[in-house]
Each structure stands twice: as structure tokens, then as C-alpha cells.
């Protein structure tokens, strides 16, 4: 029987383009220091508003990545 273990972390990305872009920013930034990211779950999408317009999108995501078993 084969088993695997994953660790999950929560990160927040921000973008002036879209919530999807904010999620991508979060994944790309995490990938610089976290190896083997296997999945992402979107938790929250929020935004900053100025003068009645969205000026900054924020996406909170949970990232799952493999844990080496010894």
C-alpha cells in the first residue's frame, strides 16, 4: 500500500487586474520557496474600493504540496 502526505499553507495574493490574477500571483510567489505545489483551493476573494471602483483584488488561497516521507 502506498501513502502520501501533503502540507497545506494559506497565502494571499493581490492584483490590480482580477481575482484570478491575484490567485496566480499567490501561487507564483509561493512556488519560489515551496516545492511540489499540487493543488490550490480558493478561500476568499476581497477587494479594495476607491471612489466607487475596485482598485485592488485580493485572493486568499490554500496551497497543498507534497511532504517527503523518510
For each residue, the residues with C-beta under 8 A, 3 or more apart:
1:
2:
3: 69
4: 66 69
5: 66 67 69
6: 38 64 65 66 67
7: 64 65 67
8: 62 63 64
9: 30 34 62 63 65
10: 43 60 61 62 63
11: 26 29 30 60 61 63
12: 26 58 59 60 61
13: 21 22 23 24 25 26 27 29 58 59 61
14: 22 25 56 57 58 59
15: 18 19 21 22 24 25 56 57 59
16: 55 56 57
17: 21 22 57
18: 15 21 22 57
19: 15 22 23 45 47 57 58 59
20: 23 24 59
21: 13 15 17 18 24 25 57
22: 13 14 15 17 18 19 25 26 45 57 58 59
23: 13 19 20 26 27 40 42 59 61
24: 13 15 20 21 27 28
25: 13 14 15 21 22 28 29
26: 11 12 13 22 23 29 30 59 60 61 63
27: 13 23 24 30 31 37 40 61 63
28: 24 25 31 32
29: 11 13 25 26 32
30: 9 11 26 27 33 34 37 63
31: 27 28 34 37
32: 28 29
33: 30
34: 9 30 31 37 63 65
35: 65 66
36: 65 66
37: 27 30 31 34 40 63 64 65
38: 6 64 65 66
39: 63 64
40: 23 27 37 61 62 63 64
41: 61 62 64
42: 23 45 59 60 61
43: 10 60 61 62
44: 58 59 60
45: 19 22 42 57 58 59 60
46: 57 58 59 60
47: 19 54 55 56 57 58
48: 54 55 56 58
49: 52 53 54 55
50: 53 55
51:
52: 49
53: 49 50
54: 47 48 49 57
55: 16 47 48 49 50
56: 14 15 16 47 48
57: 14 15 16 17 18 19 21 22 45 46 47 54
58: 12 13 14 19 22 44 45 46 47 48
59: 12 13 14 15 19 20 22 23 26 42 44 45 46
60: 10 11 12 26 42 43 44 45 46
61: 10 11 12 13 23 26 27 40 41 42 43
62: 8 9 10 40 41 43
63: 8 9 10 11 26 27 30 34 37 39 40
64: 6 7 8 37 38 39 40 41
65: 6 7 9 34 35 36 37 38
66: 4 5 6 35 36 38
67: 5 6 7
68:
69: 3 4 5
70:
